[in-house]
Amino acid sequence: MKRLMIVADHSFVVQAIRMALRQTAGFQVVGFFDGRNSIAEALAELKPDVVLVDDMQEIESAMSRLKEIKALAPDATSLMLTLRMDSDSLDAAFAAGANAVVSKNVHPVSLGTLLREISLNNVVHRYEPRAATVAETDCPLTDRELEILQLVAEGHTNSRIARQLWVTEQTVKFHLSNTYRKLGVANRTEASRYAHVHNLTAPERLAS
């Protein structure tokens, strides 16, 4: 069983990760540590196999913790959980020592599986800078429509999207109807294909 250490600056993040791991075998959570402070002592004492580092409110703290893991626990797999998926942030994370970076946009049910497969070296991905996205002026969708389109492209149902965004299912249908009209598509399958072809699901588009 892999010994997992969680590094974050908020207990909410820890609880969310623990919930995501409930149905994933193979991990023993050995502790939660405030990432705003050094974790050197904990690394030496607990000897974790996997360390999950949240990007936290101050990204510099996350970078410092990744560097500590690289220097003091080189055999541990260090994973960073973040919303910052632009090329500069990814370069910084890997330079600091991250073995993998997982987007916070991943569905909670998938997080545990991803952690397990990465820790077992079953996921190998050579990082390549992301191609330039469609210019903002070329996209007619609102931020909310883009957000819903991304979730549709990931395969989520209307009811799941509604629960995740804390809106009614009717609201999701309303936004999708507007999205179909603006993109000139007839259904969610065509909308998903349009989103992937035009790179509208890239995280940085939703943050712009």
C-alpha positions as CSV (number, residue, x, y, z in Angstrom):
1,M,0.0,0.0,0.0
2,K,1.4,3.4,-1.0
3,R,2.0,5.9,1.8
4,L,0.4,9.2,0.8
5,M,1.2,12.5,2.3
6,I,-1.0,15.6,1.6
7,V,0.4,19.1,1.6
8,A,-2.0,22.0,1.4
9,D,-3.0,25.2,3.3
10,H,-6.7,24.5,3.8
11,S,-8.5,21.6,5.4
12,F,-11.2,21.8,2.7
13,V,-8.7,20.6,0.1
14,V,-7.6,17.7,2.3
15,Q,-11.2,16.6,2.8
16,A,-11.9,16.8,-0.9
17,I,-8.9,14.6,-1.6
18,R,-9.8,12.1,1.0
19,M,-13.3,11.8,-0.4
20,A,-11.8,11.3,-3.9
21,L,-9.7,8.5,-2.5
22,R,-12.5,6.6,-0.7
23,Q,-13.1,4.2,-3.5
24,T,-9.5,3.9,-4.6
25,A,-7.5,1.1,-3.1
26,G,-3.8,1.2,-2.6
27,F,-3.3,4.4,-0.5
28,Q,-2.7,5.0,3.2
29,V,-3.0,8.7,4.0
30,V,-0.2,9.2,6.6
31,G,-0.8,12.8,7.3
32,F,-1.8,16.3,6.3
33,F,0.7,19.1,6.5
34,D,0.4,22.9,6.2
35,G,2.3,23.7,3.0
36,R,3.1,27.2,4.1
37,N,5.8,25.7,6.4
38,S,8.7,23.3,5.8
39,I,7.8,19.6,5.6
40,A,11.4,18.4,5.9
41,E,10.9,16.8,9.3
42,A,7.7,15.0,8.1
43,L,9.4,13.7,5.0
44,A,12.2,12.2,7.1
45,E,9.9,10.7,9.7
46,L,7.1,9.4,7.5
47,K,9.0,8.4,4.4
48,P,6.0,8.7,2.0
49,D,5.8,7.0,-1.3
50,V,3.6,9.7,-2.8
51,V,3.3,13.4,-1.8
52,L,0.3,15.4,-3.2
53,V,1.0,19.1,-3.1
54,D,-1.8,21.6,-3.6
55,D,-1.0,24.8,-5.4
56,M,-2.3,26.7,-2.4
57,Q,-3.0,30.5,-2.2
58,E,0.7,31.3,-2.5
59,I,2.2,29.4,-5.4
60,E,5.7,30.1,-4.1
61,S,4.9,27.9,-1.1
62,A,3.9,25.0,-3.4
63,M,7.2,25.4,-5.4
64,S,9.2,25.4,-2.1
65,R,7.5,22.2,-1.0
66,L,8.2,20.5,-4.3
67,K,11.9,21.4,-4.1
68,E,12.0,20.0,-0.6
69,I,10.6,16.7,-1.7
70,K,13.0,16.5,-4.6
71,A,16.0,17.2,-2.3
72,L,15.0,15.2,0.8
73,A,12.8,12.4,-0.6
74,P,14.0,11.8,-4.1
75,D,12.4,8.3,-4.2
76,A,8.9,9.7,-3.5
77,T,6.5,10.6,-6.3
78,S,5.5,14.2,-6.1
79,L,2.3,15.3,-7.6
80,M,0.9,18.9,-7.9
81,L,-2.8,19.6,-7.9
82,T,-3.5,22.9,-9.5
83,L,-5.7,25.1,-11.6
84,R,-2.6,26.7,-13.2
85,M,-2.2,24.7,-16.4
86,D,-0.6,27.3,-18.6
87,S,2.8,26.5,-20.0
88,D,4.8,28.8,-17.7
89,S,3.2,27.3,-14.6
90,L,3.8,23.8,-15.8
91,D,7.4,24.5,-16.6
92,A,7.9,26.0,-13.1
93,A,6.2,23.0,-11.4
94,F,8.4,20.4,-13.3
95,A,11.5,22.4,-12.7
96,A,10.7,22.5,-9.0
97,G,10.6,18.7,-8.9
98,A,7.0,17.6,-9.7
99,N,6.7,14.2,-11.3
100,A,3.2,15.0,-12.5
101,V,0.7,17.8,-12.5
102,V,-3.0,17.1,-12.1
103,S,-5.6,19.7,-13.0
104,K,-8.2,20.6,-10.3
105,N,-10.8,20.4,-13.2
106,V,-10.5,16.6,-13.1
107,H,-13.6,14.9,-11.8
108,P,-13.2,13.8,-8.1
109,V,-14.0,10.2,-9.0
110,S,-11.1,10.2,-11.4
111,L,-8.6,11.8,-9.1
112,G,-7.9,8.6,-7.1
113,T,-7.4,6.6,-10.2
114,L,-5.0,9.1,-11.6
115,L,-3.0,9.2,-8.4
116,R,-2.7,5.5,-8.3
117,E,-1.7,5.1,-11.9
118,I,0.9,7.9,-11.8
119,S,2.4,6.5,-8.6
120,L,2.7,3.1,-10.3
121,N,4.5,4.7,-13.3
122,N,1.6,3.6,-15.6
123,V,1.1,7.1,-16.9
124,V,4.0,8.7,-18.8
125,H,3.4,11.9,-20.6
126,R,6.0,14.0,-22.3
127,Y,5.0,17.6,-21.7
128,E,4.7,19.7,-24.8
129,P,3.8,23.4,-24.8
130,R,0.1,23.8,-25.5
131,A,-0.7,25.2,-29.0
132,A,-2.1,28.7,-29.1
133,T,-5.8,28.8,-28.4
134,V,-8.5,30.5,-30.5
135,A,-8.4,34.2,-29.8
136,E,-11.0,35.4,-27.3
137,T,-12.7,37.6,-30.0
138,D,-13.2,34.5,-32.1
139,C,-15.3,32.8,-29.4
140,P,-18.9,34.0,-29.1
141,L,-19.6,32.2,-25.8
142,T,-19.9,33.7,-22.3
143,D,-17.7,32.5,-19.5
144,R,-20.6,30.4,-18.1
145,E,-21.3,28.9,-21.6
146,L,-17.6,28.0,-22.0
147,E,-17.6,26.4,-18.5
148,I,-20.6,24.2,-19.3
149,L,-19.2,23.4,-22.8
150,Q,-16.0,22.1,-21.2
151,L,-18.0,19.8,-18.9
152,V,-20.1,18.6,-21.8
153,A,-16.9,17.9,-23.7
154,E,-15.6,15.8,-20.8
155,G,-18.7,13.7,-21.0
156,H,-20.7,14.9,-18.1
157,T,-24.5,14.7,-18.1
158,N,-26.7,17.8,-17.6
159,S,-27.7,16.7,-14.1
160,R,-24.1,16.2,-13.1
161,I,-23.1,19.6,-14.5
162,A,-26.0,21.2,-12.6
163,R,-24.8,19.6,-9.3
164,Q,-21.2,20.6,-9.9
165,L,-22.1,24.3,-10.7
166,W,-24.9,24.6,-8.1
167,V,-27.5,25.5,-10.7
168,T,-30.7,23.9,-11.9
169,E,-30.7,21.4,-14.8
170,Q,-33.0,23.8,-16.6
171,T,-30.3,26.5,-16.4
172,V,-27.8,24.1,-17.9
173,K,-30.2,23.4,-20.8
174,F,-30.7,27.1,-21.3
175,H,-27.0,27.8,-21.6
176,L,-26.5,24.7,-23.9
177,S,-29.3,25.9,-26.2
178,N,-27.6,29.3,-26.5
179,T,-24.2,27.5,-27.1
180,Y,-25.6,25.3,-29.9
181,R,-27.1,28.4,-31.6
182,K,-23.9,30.5,-31.3
183,L,-21.7,27.6,-32.5
184,G,-24.1,26.5,-35.3
185,V,-24.3,22.9,-34.0
186,A,-27.3,20.7,-33.4
187,N,-26.5,18.7,-30.3
188,R,-23.9,18.0,-27.5
189,T,-21.9,15.6,-29.7
190,E,-21.3,18.2,-32.3
191,A,-20.7,20.9,-29.6
192,S,-18.1,18.6,-28.0
193,R,-16.3,18.0,-31.3
194,Y,-16.4,21.8,-32.0
195,A,-14.9,22.5,-28.6
196,H,-12.0,20.0,-29.1
197,V,-11.3,21.1,-32.6
198,H,-11.1,24.8,-31.7
199,N,-9.4,24.1,-28.3
200,L,-12.2,25.8,-26.4
201,T,-11.8,23.4,-23.5
202,A,-8.3,24.7,-22.5
203,P,-8.4,25.7,-18.8
204,E,-6.8,29.1,-19.4
205,R,-9.8,30.1,-21.6
206,L,-12.0,29.8,-18.5
207,A,-9.6,31.8,-16.4
208,S,-9.4,34.7,-18.9
